[in-house]
Amino acid sequence: FYRLAYQVTNCNEFLRQTTDEKLDSRGITGSVRDDIKTYRAEARFLRAMSYWHFIDLFGGASLETENSPIEYYLPEYATRAQLFTFVEQELTEMDADLMAPNTNEQFRVDKAAAWMLKAKLLMNAKVYVGTDRYADALTSINKVINETSYSINPSYKNLFLADNDTNGAQNEFIFAVSFDGLRTKTYGGTTYLTHAPIGGSMTASEFGVNGGWAGLRTTSAFVSKFNGMDNDSRKQFYTAGQTLEIADISSFTNGYAISKYRNVDVNGVQGSDASGDFVDIDFPVFRLADAYLMYVECFARGAGGSSTTAVGYVNDLRERAYGNTSGNISSLPSDALQFVLDERARELHWEGHRRTDLIRFGKFTGSSYIWPWKGNVPNGAPTAIYRNVFPIPQDAINVNPKLIQNPGY
């Protein structure tokens, strides 16, 4: 919550300092001024993304823009619906000033990133504002797929290696966060995702790091998604010395470990930080495979599209995963929505999508889907629907009493 507010504040200040009036007073003209116009659109995108995360994680929040007062004041609370309207409008308005797809510098955003964010917003509109917008989401998804030159990388594992900015994986990334073992030294992000799932009998050097943190494992519910799919390269479990079920969450050897992120390049060479502390693995926020599966879901929900195209997108990802056509499907199964939810789990696990997906499918809380340790009990238990959003931190409410705590907290 605090980090999102901080990011919004930074974007707002950049926008305040780059108005036409400010640029005139500073004598900024020519190509520099043209560049700043693009930078402003990118700052608006980053602000819109922060507000999308507010919407998704917390529901409502304070809505502040570059036009908000700069002196001390208490901003009004904005509802989820108000934030939704703001973000959708921002993404529409900024489009003209963003660079064309595939033309910007690596790690900067372009029109395709905005189309993808808009699709994410609209895909979840029924959750956010109670209105089905899947057809509108499909419009943006089609633009991402058909009006860009992004491509599915032939190797799934290469997407999560230290050289994923140069090994071809970058051609699938619509928007990625850069991590560099020498220049972005942080214990969060992909450094966390690489170190934390290493423990037990795992050899840290094989992952290009100096040690494991013996923390993250997966539950048997996710392992079961790969039943009968032994040749699927997305199945990346470390099982030696590990139990399938988690009886004791404090014991790392309870539960399978996942070896998705590796701080080595395609030749097995460790990333740039010789100490092995920090990694070079860039984090894909949006990638083309996600857009493919979003298309399939929209089709399965009756929002338009083609069965042939939907099956083709699934098979593109299956062929990448299997290295051949043995995992291909000829048609979507009768329970197409459950199929695509499971396929999203297999393709996008540990990339930050699962919680939002389960809420959209009505399975995050309640009793329709129970997984081990849901509700903080070994076999899982139903949870209250209010947990679909997080509580607003009490410290933030103490500072600004106009914020409204989410029900149930």
C-alpha positions in Angstrom: 0.0 0.0 0.0 2.8 2.4 0.9 4.9 1.5 -2.1 2.0 2.1 -4.5 1.3 5.5 -2.9 5.0 6.4 -3.2 5.0 5.4 -6.9 2.0 7.6 -7.5 3.6 10.5 -5.7 6.8 10.2 -7.9 4.7 10.1 -11.1 2.6 13.0 -10.1 5.7 15.1 -9.3 7.3 14.3 -12.7 4.1 15.4 -14.4 4.0 18.6 -12.4 7.5 19.5 -13.4 7.0 18.8 -17.1 3.9 20.9 -18.0 4.1 23.1 -21.0 4.3 26.1 -18.7 7.3 24.6 -16.8 9.0 23.6 -20.0 8.5 27.1 -21.5 10.0 28.7 -18.4 13.0 26.5 -18.6 13.6 27.0 -22.3 13.0 23.4 -23.2 12.3 23.0 -27.0 12.9 20.7 -29.9 13.6 17.0 -29.7 14.0 17.1 -25.9 10.5 18.5 -25.5 9.2 15.8 -27.9 10.9 13.2 -25.7 9.4 14.6 -22.6 5.9 14.3 -24.1 6.6 10.6 -24.4 8.0 10.4 -20.9 4.9 12.0 -19.6 2.7 9.3 -21.2 5.0 6.6 -19.7 4.7 8.2 -16.3 0.9 8.2 -16.6 1.1 4.5 -17.5 3.2 3.7 -14.4 0.7 5.7 -12.3 -2.2 3.9 -13.9 -0.5 0.6 -13.1 -0.1 1.6 -9.5 -3.8 2.5 -9.3 -4.7 -0.8 -11.0 -2.8 -2.6 -8.2 -4.7 -0.4 -5.6 -8.0 -1.5 -7.3 -7.0 -5.2 -7.4 -5.4 -5.5 -3.9 -7.2 -2.9 -1.7 -10.3 -1.8 -3.6 -10.4 1.9 -2.8 -7.7 4.4 -2.0 -6.9 8.1 -2.2 -6.9 9.4 -5.8 -4.2 12.0 -6.3 -3.0 13.4 -9.6 -0.5 16.1 -10.7 -3.4 18.6 -10.2 -3.8 17.7 -6.5 -2.6 20.3 -3.9 1.0 20.1 -3.0 0.5 21.6 0.4 -0.5 19.3 3.3 -4.1 18.2 3.0 -6.1 15.0 3.5 -7.2 13.6 0.1 -10.7 12.1 -0.2 -11.3 8.4 -0.4 -11.9 7.1 -3.9 -14.1 4.0 -4.3 -13.0 1.0 -6.5 -15.4 2.2 -9.2 -14.0 5.7 -9.2 -10.4 4.4 -9.5 -11.5 2.0 -12.2 -13.0 4.9 -14.2 -9.8 7.0 -13.8 -7.5 4.2 -14.9 -9.6 3.3 -18.0 -9.7 6.9 -19.0 -6.0 7.4 -18.5 -5.1 4.4 -20.6 -7.3 5.7 -23.4 -6.0 9.2 -23.3 -2.3 8.4 -23.1 -2.3 6.0 -26.1 -1.6 8.7 -28.6 1.5 9.9 -26.9 3.1 6.4 -26.2 5.5 5.0 -28.7 4.3 2.4 -31.2 4.6 -1.3 -30.2 8.2 -2.7 -30.3 9.8 0.7 -31.0 10.8 1.9 -27.5 13.9 1.1 -25.5 13.9 -2.2 -23.6 12.1 -1.9 -20.2 10.2 1.2 -21.2 6.5 0.9 -22.1 4.8 1.4 -25.4 1.2 1.3 -26.7 1.1 -2.5 -26.3 1.8 -2.3 -22.6 -1.1 0.1 -22.2 -3.4 -2.2 -24.3 -2.3 -5.1 -22.1 -3.0 -3.2 -18.8 -6.4 -2.1 -20.2 -7.2 -5.7 -21.0 -6.2 -6.7 -17.5 -8.5 -4.0 -16.0 -11.4 -4.9 -18.2 -11.0 -8.7 -17.7 -11.6 -8.2 -14.0 -14.4 -5.5 -14.4 -17.1 -7.9 -13.1 -15.1 -8.2 -9.8 -14.1 -4.6 -9.6 -17.3 -2.8 -10.6 -19.9 -5.5 -11.2 -20.0 -5.1 -15.0 -19.0 -7.7 -17.5 -16.4 -6.2 -19.9 -14.9 -9.3 -21.4 -15.8 -8.2 -25.0 -14.0 -4.9 -24.5 -11.0 -6.7 -23.0 -10.9 -8.9 -26.1 -10.6 -5.8 -28.3 -7.5 -4.8 -26.4 -6.1 -8.4 -26.4 -6.5 -8.6 -30.2 -4.5 -5.4 -30.5 -1.7 -6.8 -28.3 -1.5 -10.0 -30.4 -2.2 -8.7 -33.9 -0.7 -5.2 -34.0 2.7 -6.0 -32.5 5.7 -8.2 -33.3 6.0 -10.0 -30.0 6.6 -13.8 -30.4 6.5 -16.9 -28.3 10.0 -17.9 -27.3 10.8 -21.5 -28.3 12.1 -22.3 -24.8 10.0 -21.9 -21.7 13.0 -22.2 -19.3 14.9 -19.5 -21.1 12.2 -17.0 -20.1 13.4 -17.1 -16.5 17.2 -17.2 -16.9 19.8 -14.5 -16.2 20.1 -13.6 -19.8 16.4 -13.3 -20.5 17.0 -9.8 -21.8 19.1 -11.1 -24.7 18.5 -14.8 -25.2 15.3 -14.3 -27.2 12.9 -14.3 -24.2 12.7 -10.5 -24.4 10.7 -10.9 -27.7 7.9 -12.3 -25.6 8.0 -9.7 -22.9 5.5 -6.9 -23.5 6.6 -5.2 -20.2 9.3 -6.4 -17.9 11.1 -5.1 -14.8 14.8 -5.0 -15.2 16.9 -6.7 -12.6 20.7 -6.6 -12.7 23.1 -8.1 -10.2 25.4 -5.1 -10.3 23.0 -2.2 -10.8 19.7 -3.1 -9.2 20.8 -4.7 -5.9 17.7 -5.6 -4.1 16.6 -8.6 -2.1 13.2 -8.4 -3.5 11.9 -9.3 -7.0 13.7 -12.1 -8.8 16.5 -12.2 -6.2 13.8 -13.3 -3.8 12.2 -15.7 -6.3 15.5 -17.4 -7.0 16.9 -17.7 -3.4 13.8 -18.3 -1.4 12.8 -21.7 -3.0 16.3 -23.2 -2.6 16.8 -25.5 0.4 17.0 -29.1 1.6 19.4 -31.0 -0.7 19.2 -28.4 -3.5 22.6 -27.1 -4.8 22.5 -23.3 -4.8 25.4 -23.0 -7.3 23.2 -24.7 -10.0 20.9 -21.7 -9.7 23.7 -19.1 -9.9 23.4 -17.9 -6.3 25.4 -18.3 -3.1 22.8 -20.0 -1.0 19.1 -20.7 -0.5 16.7 -19.2 2.0 14.7 -22.4 2.4 11.3 -20.7 2.3 9.0 -21.1 -0.7 7.5 -24.4 -1.7 4.3 -25.3 -3.5 1.3 -27.3 -2.4 0.1 -30.6 -3.8 -2.8 -28.8 -5.4 -0.4 -27.1 -7.9 1.6 -30.3 -8.4 -1.6 -32.1 -9.4 -2.1 -29.6 -12.3 0.6 -31.6 -14.1 -0.9 -35.1 -13.6 -0.4 -37.0 -16.8 1.8 -34.2 -18.2 5.3 -35.5 -17.3 6.8 -34.1 -20.6 5.6 -30.6 -19.9 8.7 -28.4 -19.4 6.7 -26.0 -17.2 6.7 -28.8 -14.6 9.8 -27.7 -12.7 9.6 -29.4 -9.3 12.5 -30.4 -7.1 11.4 -33.5 -5.3 14.5 -35.2 -3.9 14.1 -35.4 -0.1 10.9 -33.4 -0.3 7.4 -34.7 0.6 4.4 -33.9 -1.6 2.2 -32.8 1.2 3.1 -30.0 3.7 2.4 -31.3 7.2 4.7 -28.7 8.8 5.1 -25.4 7.0 8.2 -24.6 9.0 10.0 -27.5 7.5 11.4 -26.8 4.1 11.4 -30.5 3.1 7.6 -30.5 3.4 6.3 -29.7 -0.1 8.0 -29.7 -3.5 10.3 -26.8 -4.4 10.0 -25.0 -7.7 13.1 -24.3 -9.8 11.7 -21.8 -12.2 14.0 -18.8 -11.8 17.8 -19.5 -12.3 20.5 -16.9 -12.2 22.5 -18.6 -15.0 22.5 -17.9 -18.8 21.7 -20.5 -21.5 25.2 -21.9 -21.2 25.0 -22.3 -17.4 27.2 -19.3 -16.6 26.3 -17.4 -13.4 24.9 -13.9 -13.6 27.0 -10.7 -13.2 27.2 -10.5 -9.4 30.2 -12.6 -8.5 29.1 -12.8 -4.9 25.9 -14.7 -5.9 23.8 -12.4 -3.8 21.8 -10.6 -6.6 20.4 -11.9 -9.8 20.2 -10.7 -13.4 16.7 -12.2 -14.1 14.2 -9.7 -15.5 10.7 -10.1 -14.2 8.0 -10.4 -16.9 5.0 -8.3 -15.9 3.2 -8.9 -19.1 4.1 -11.4 -21.8 2.5 -12.7 -25.0 1.6 -16.1 -23.6 -0.6 -14.4 -21.0 -2.4 -12.5 -23.8 -3.0 -15.8 -25.6 -4.6 -17.3 -22.5 -6.6 -14.2 -21.9 -8.0 -14.5 -25.4 -8.9 -18.2 -24.7 -10.7 -17.2 -21.5 -12.7 -14.4 -23.2 -13.8 -16.9 -25.9 -14.8 -19.4 -23.3 -16.9 -16.8 -21.5 -18.8 -16.1 -24.8 -17.2 -12.7 -25.4 -16.3 -13.3 -29.0 -13.3 -14.7 -30.8 -12.8 -18.0 -32.7 -12.7 -21.5 -31.4 -10.0 -22.3 -34.0 -7.9 -19.3 -32.8 -8.3 -20.2 -29.1 -7.3 -23.8 -29.7 -4.3 -22.6 -31.8 -3.1 -20.3 -29.0 -3.3 -23.1 -26.4 -1.4 -25.4 -28.8 1.3 -22.8 -29.4 2.0 -22.8 -25.7 1.7 -26.6 -25.4 4.1 -27.1 -28.3 6.6 -24.8 -26.6 6.1 -26.7 -23.3 6.4 -30.2 -24.8 8.8 -29.5 -27.6 6.4 -31.3 -29.9 2.7 -31.7 -30.6 2.1 -34.5 -28.1 0.4 -32.2 -25.6 -1.8 -30.5 -28.2 -5.6 -30.4 -28.0 -8.1 -30.6 -30.8 -10.8 -28.6 -29.1 -11.5 -26.9 -25.8 -13.0 -29.3 -23.3 -16.6 -29.0 -22.1 -15.4 -27.2 -18.9 -13.4 -24.7 -20.9 -13.2 -22.2 -18.1 -11.7 -24.7 -15.6 -9.3 -25.8 -18.4 -8.0 -22.2 -19.0 -7.7 -21.5 -15.3 -5.5 -24.6 -14.9 -3.6 -23.8 -18.0 -2.9 -20.3 -16.7 -1.6 -21.9 -13.5 0.8 -24.1 -15.4 2.0 -21.3 -17.8 2.1 -18.3 -15.4 2.9 -19.8 -11.9 5.0 -17.6 -9.7 4.5 -14.6 -12.0 2.0 -12.8 -9.8 -1.3 -13.7 -11.6 -2.9 -16.5 -9.5 -4.6 -14.6 -6.8 -6.4 -12.3 -9.3 -7.3 -15.2 -11.5 -8.8 -17.2 -8.7 -10.9 -14.2 -7.6 -12.1 -13.6 -11.1 -13.2 -17.3 -11.3 -14.9 -17.1 -7.9 -12.5 -19.6 -6.3 -10.1 -17.6 -4.1 -12.5 -17.5 -1.1 -15.5 -19.6 -0.2 -15.6 -23.4 -0.6 -15.7 -24.0 -4.4 -11.9 -24.6 -4.5 -10.0 -25.8 -1.4 -6.3 -26.3 -1.5 -3.9 -27.3 1.3 -3.4 -24.6 3.9 -6.2 -22.4 2.6 -7.7 -20.9 5.7 -4.4 -21.8 7.6 -5.2 -25.5 8.1 -3.3 -28.4 6.6 -6.2 -29.8 4.5 -7.6 -26.4 3.6 -10.9 -24.8 4.6 -13.4 -22.2 3.2 -12.5 -18.6 3.8 -14.7 -15.5 4.1 -15.3 -13.5 0.9 -14.1 -10.3 2.4 -10.6 -11.7 2.1 -10.8 -11.0 -1.7 -9.2 -7.7 -0.8 -6.5 -6.8 1.7 -7.1 -4.5 4.6 -5.9 -0.9 4.2 -3.1 -0.5 6.7 -4.3 1.1 10.0 -1.3 3.4 10.0 -2.6 4.9 6.7 -6.0 5.4 8.2 -4.6 7.0 11.3 -2.8 9.6 9.1 -5.8 10.1 6.8 -9.1 9.3 8.5 -10.9 9.8 5.2 -9.8 6.4 4.1 -12.4 3.7 4.6 -11.4 0.3 5.9 -12.5 -2.6 3.8 -15.4 -4.7 5.4 -14.4 -7.5 7.7 -11.2 -5.9 8.9 
